[in-house]
Amino acid sequence: KTLLSGGWDVGLYGVYTTPIPPFESAFQPALYAEYQRLKPAPLGFDFGYNHRDRRNGRALVMIARKPAPVLAGRARAAIRISASPLRP
């Protein structure tokens, strides 16, 4: 939410579920809702905590980009949230 309110473009990739112990209390319902809405494909590789446990499939990546400054007199593009590959 903070990135979006700051005008960032956010890409969601992978699968977001309840965090692993001992981080369960850090579950983010709004982030979960966005992953459910967008349904991004699983990453196809694991990393992070429990990365060797291939049963959980919890790997995710969030990429946020600050759009380039807009030139005077030009309308700014709407904030985008996507699950599609980022393009330069």
Buried (B, 14 or more C-beta within 10 A) or exposed (E): EEBBEEEBBBBBBBBBEEBEEEEEEEEEEEBEEBBEEBEBEEBEEBEEEBEEEEEEBBBBEBEEEEEEEEEEEEEEEEBEBBBEEEEE
